[in-house]
Amino acid sequence: MMWPLLMKANVIRNSVVGFALMALAGCGTVKEFFAADSYEAPPTELTEFQVEFEPKTLWSTGTGDGAGSEYSNLAPWIQGDSIVTVDHEGDVRSHNIENGRREWRSKLDMPVASGVGGGEGLIVVGSQSGEVVALDDSTGDELWRQRLSSEVLAPAKVGGDSVVVRTADGRLTAISASSGNILWNYQRAVPLLSLRGVSAPVIDGQTVFAGYDNGKLVALSLNDGKVIWEKSVAVPSGRTELERLVDIDADPVIQNGMIYVVAFQGNLAVMDTDTGQTLWDREMSSATGIAVASTDAVYVSDDQSYLWSIADGSGDSLWRQTLLLRRNITAPVIAGEYVVVGDFEGYLHWVARSDGRFVARQRLDKDPIRSQPIVRDGVLYVMTTGGKLSAIRIP
């Protein structure tokens, strides 16, 4: 698995193993030294299985020039009866969720590395230069624009009159949804070395939750940004900076008064949203994401592209699907009786929730699927890095 790293805001595009890092004295920059004979095992080849159904694609459409960078995650956003997309040049498009037809288009002309966010009548897009732009969700007209301190690497979230944005420098900023003025800031120091990317903030009532690169989950008041509680999901350990990476880059999930969160080289943990008390946890490493069933299980795509089913309440393993090893699978999504993930070759894999067996597979595009698929009213919506958006009926 190739993990992009950040060191003092410089992107290191190489494997986490097989290299040393040296800081250049006096200038604050970083030089990378890579082992000439380092070896990375190839992705697992796909194997045959008993196909149980053929997924039906309802519609597909192009959404622009796609992700650009191999590490950008330009996830779409569903709001009302529309699904909204953005490409790496800031071309925002709203499509009818029933047929994929374009409703409006807004060219923001700015470099984008994270997906669309929104809520409360707004569509919100953040840029690599730190700009946050709010659009009217019915027309695409620009309502306001605000400059923040650093690159926006996760979709913004809207709650009440607040737009909450995470930036690469460890800052969480609340912006007035009506005026675009900054309401408050909260900042944590960023470790010297971290994975490129941040988890999106999660809003629940009057509380906003954010995971950080030091393995901590923080609950803040949405009104003023004051800390309600702070808990460690993972504690850095090891002798090297690489061994001590414990980033929370996967988006937390809130359900039934509990927040589910996973860290890279850390733990999968479930906490009470009011108090931060840990209800259960288990060792797990993921920077990709999780999905939580309403009844019994948590599904995790780990850092080796193993897909796990974990018993909610105990943390015991129910099953593990290992035949997608190193295929850079997406965060899982629950689709009826199935768990679905995409991979780096544009394949969509349907896995039975009961025992982890493959039941269906389809190739949507030659470009990778990097963002977590979305489920809405019995339909699965999937975006590839080439900008192809597809709607697929869930059996």
ChimeraX attribute file (.defattr): number of C-alpha atoms within 10 A of each C-alpha:
attribute: neighborCount
match mode: 1-to-1
recipient: residues
	/A:1	19
	/A:2	15
	/A:3	18
	/A:4	17
	/A:5	20
	/A:6	19
	/A:7	19
	/A:8	14
	/A:9	18
	/A:10	13
	/A:11	14
	/A:12	19
	/A:13	15
	/A:14	15
	/A:15	16
	/A:16	16
	/A:17	16
	/A:18	14
	/A:19	14
	/A:20	13
	/A:21	14
	/A:22	10
	/A:23	12
	/A:24	10
	/A:25	8
	/A:26	6
	/A:27	7
	/A:28	8
	/A:29	13
	/A:30	17
	/A:31	13
	/A:32	12
	/A:33	11
	/A:34	14
	/A:35	10
	/A:36	8
	/A:37	7
	/A:38	10
	/A:39	10
	/A:40	12
	/A:41	8
	/A:42	10
	/A:43	16
	/A:44	13
	/A:45	11
	/A:46	11
	/A:47	8
	/A:48	8
	/A:49	11
	/A:50	9
	/A:51	11
	/A:52	11
	/A:53	11
	/A:54	11
	/A:55	15
	/A:56	13
	/A:57	16
	/A:58	15
	/A:59	16
	/A:60	18
	/A:61	16
	/A:62	17
	/A:63	25
	/A:64	18
	/A:65	16
	/A:66	23
	/A:67	24
	/A:68	18
	/A:69	11
	/A:70	12
	/A:71	17
	/A:72	22
	/A:73	28
	/A:74	28
	/A:75	27
	/A:76	27
	/A:77	21
	/A:78	22
	/A:79	19
	/A:80	11
	/A:81	11
	/A:82	21
	/A:83	21
	/A:84	27
	/A:85	29
	/A:86	30
	/A:87	30
	/A:88	26
	/A:89	19
	/A:90	21
	/A:91	20
	/A:92	24
	/A:93	22
	/A:94	28
	/A:95	21
	/A:96	16
	/A:97	20
	/A:98	13
	/A:99	13
	/A:100	20
	/A:101	14
	/A:102	17
	/A:103	15
	/A:104	16
	/A:105	18
	/A:106	16
	/A:107	13
	/A:108	16
	/A:109	12
	/A:110	17
	/A:111	19
	/A:112	30
	/A:113	29
	/A:114	30
	/A:115	27
	/A:116	25
	/A:117	27
	/A:118	24
	/A:119	21
	/A:120	16
	/A:121	15
	/A:122	23
	/A:123	29
	/A:124	28
	/A:125	29
	/A:126	32
	/A:127	27
	/A:128	18
	/A:129	16
	/A:130	20
	/A:131	19
	/A:132	22
	/A:133	19
	/A:134	25
	/A:135	20
	/A:136	16
	/A:137	21
	/A:138	15
	/A:139	12
	/A:140	19
	/A:141	14
	/A:142	16
	/A:143	15
	/A:144	16
	/A:145	17
	/A:146	15
	/A:147	15
	/A:148	20
	/A:149	14
	/A:150	18
	/A:151	23
	/A:152	28
	/A:153	26
	/A:154	29
	/A:155	28
	/A:156	27
	/A:157	23
	/A:158	25
	/A:159	20
	/A:160	15
	/A:161	18
	/A:162	25
	/A:163	28
	/A:164	28
	/A:165	26
	/A:166	30
	/A:167	26
	/A:168	21
	/A:169	18
	/A:170	19
	/A:171	20
	/A:172	22
	/A:173	21
	/A:174	28
	/A:175	21
	/A:176	16
	/A:177	24
	/A:178	15
	/A:179	14
	/A:180	20
	/A:181	15
	/A:182	17
	/A:183	18
	/A:184	17
	/A:185	15
	/A:186	15
	/A:187	13
	/A:188	13
	/A:189	11
	/A:190	19
	/A:191	20
	/A:192	11
	/A:193	20
	/A:194	27
	/A:195	23
	/A:196	23
	/A:197	27
	/A:198	27
	/A:199	23
	/A:200	26
	/A:201	22
	/A:202	22
	/A:203	22
	/A:204	14
	/A:205	10
	/A:206	11
	/A:207	19
	/A:208	24
	/A:209	26
	/A:210	22
	/A:211	30
	/A:212	25
	/A:213	27
	/A:214	22
	/A:215	25
	/A:216	19
	/A:217	24
	/A:218	18
	/A:219	24
	/A:220	20
	/A:221	16
	/A:222	24
	/A:223	15
	/A:224	12
	/A:225	18
	/A:226	14
	/A:227	15
	/A:228	15
	/A:229	16
	/A:230	17
	/A:231	16
	/A:232	19
	/A:233	27
	/A:234	27
	/A:235	16
	/A:236	17
	/A:237	14
	/A:238	9
	/A:239	8
	/A:240	9
	/A:241	14
	/A:242	20
	/A:243	13
	/A:244	21
	/A:245	26
	/A:246	29
	/A:247	33
	/A:248	35
	/A:249	27
	/A:250	22
	/A:251	25
	/A:252	24
	/A:253	17
	/A:254	19
	/A:255	12
	/A:256	8
	/A:257	10
	/A:258	18
	/A:259	22
	/A:260	22
	/A:261	24
	/A:262	35
	/A:263	35
	/A:264	25
	/A:265	25
	/A:266	24
	/A:267	22
	/A:268	24
	/A:269	22
	/A:270	25
	/A:271	21
	/A:272	15
	/A:273	21
	/A:274	13
	/A:275	13
	/A:276	19
	/A:277	14
	/A:278	17
	/A:279	13
	/A:280	14
	/A:281	20
	/A:282	16
	/A:283	14
	/A:284	19
	/A:285	23
	/A:286	27
	/A:287	27
	/A:288	26
	/A:289	28
	/A:290	28
	/A:291	21
	/A:292	20
	/A:293	14
	/A:294	10
	/A:295	8
	/A:296	11
	/A:297	21
	/A:298	23
	/A:299	25
	/A:300	28
	/A:301	27
	/A:302	26
	/A:303	22
	/A:304	18
	/A:305	26
	/A:306	19
	/A:307	28
	/A:308	22
	/A:309	26
	/A:310	21
	/A:311	17
	/A:312	20
	/A:313	13
	/A:314	12
	/A:315	18
	/A:316	13
	/A:317	14
	/A:318	17
	/A:319	17
	/A:320	17
	/A:321	17
	/A:322	14
	/A:323	17
	/A:324	20
	/A:325	21
	/A:326	22
	/A:327	22
	/A:328	26
	/A:329	33
	/A:330	27
	/A:331	27
	/A:332	28
	/A:333	24
	/A:334	23
	/A:335	23
	/A:336	14
	/A:337	13
	/A:338	21
	/A:339	21
	/A:340	27
	/A:341	27
	/A:342	30
	/A:343	23
	/A:344	19
	/A:345	18
	/A:346	21
	/A:347	22
	/A:348	24
	/A:349	20
	/A:350	27
	/A:351	22
	/A:352	17
	/A:353	21
	/A:354	12
	/A:355	12
	/A:356	19
	/A:357	17
	/A:358	22
	/A:359	16
	/A:360	19
	/A:361	21
	/A:362	15
	/A:363	15
	/A:364	21
	/A:365	19
	/A:366	13
	/A:367	19
	/A:368	24
	/A:369	30
	/A:370	28
	/A:371	26
	/A:372	25
	/A:373	25
	/A:374	20
	/A:375	19
	/A:376	12
	/A:377	8
	/A:378	11
	/A:379	21
	/A:380	20
	/A:381	23
	/A:382	25
	/A:383	32
	/A:384	30
	/A:385	28
	/A:386	20
	/A:387	24
	/A:388	19
	/A:389	22
	/A:390	21
	/A:391	24
	/A:392	17
	/A:393	16
	/A:394	17
	/A:395	13
